[in-house]
Amino acid sequence: MDQEKVGKFISELRKENHLTQQELANQLEITDKAVSKWENGRCLPDVYFLQLLSDLFCVTVEEILNGERKFKKKVIDEEHHEKVLEVNHISKSFGKRKILDNISFEVYEGDIIGLIGPNGAGKTTLIKTILNLYKYDEGNVKICGYDTKKDLEDALSKIGCIIENPDMYNHLTGRKNLKITELINNIHDQEYVMEMIRFVKLEDRIDDKVKKYSLGMKQRLAIANALIKKPKLLILDEPTNGLDPSGIRELRQILKTISKTQNMSILISSHILSEVENICDRVLIMNQGKIVSDFGIEEVKYKSKSLEDEYFQKTENMDGGEKDEINESY
């Protein structure tokens, strides 16, 4: 058994999960020197810690001892896939309270990424910071290569978003709501606008006032409204809130179709883990203002685990921070 190879593999797993040696040691309730010894190939973890590492990093004990995965992670061909979103070392505080702590991740074209975590973990703050609704203290955000501090208008032109509840003019018809977005964004492709209306299945109700719409219809109208800009990235914060099972299924089908037919990237923040598991191909788990895990759904399925199992494994031993999400949205 190659101790050096095992140590290198443990180090790679730790870095994939955005953990320092000290943070990994804290989760295992050991000293960082012990972790350092493993990673430097000076000794192997005993059976107890091998099992903890197996559970933490979603690999088997055998894979740790062999120093490599049997399951091969999906590798993105960076030469042929555009980087749609880059979040680099973002930190954000309100007063003395740090809400986002050195957040980094990337989204490539066609990705459907789920953002999950306890209330108060920082999910909504992260989304609002990406959209420049909050100014970050450190780091930078790029959307299709445009820095949101230097080229905000160009950056935001590449995004469609729905933050929390659909925000529409209830006294206007669905068509007139879309018309406002068309005028603001100088959109003249009426054939495409009509295509989006049909796509969200509102062609029979588009001339009714929005106040007569069900919540599911409002959600579909909001998606059409976000799509008529032909964005490269669609950001949705709790898109299934208040929807019945039929509405949730319709939304799931719409999002999958969008991603496949338009090669559009989608970032979804949601508390409904089963829907994230059904829709997304990659998941980010946030806790205490940090990304504590970043993995592909196929990795979880390979281990015969559910996303719920993975979620609680990554969060149950950590304090969730403030339990009231309202406190996060200053």
PyMOL commands that set and color helices and strands:
alter all, ss='L'
color gray80, all
select helices_A, chain A and resi 3-16+21-28+32-39+47-57+61-66+123-130+152-156+174-184+190-199+210-212+215-227+245-262+273-279+297-302+307-315+325-328
alter helices_A, ss='H'
color red, helices_A
select strands_A, chain A and resi 83-94+97-108+112-116+138-143+146-147+159-163+233-237+265-269+282-287+290-296
alter strands_A, ss='S'
color yellow, strands_A
deselect
rebuild
show_as cartoon
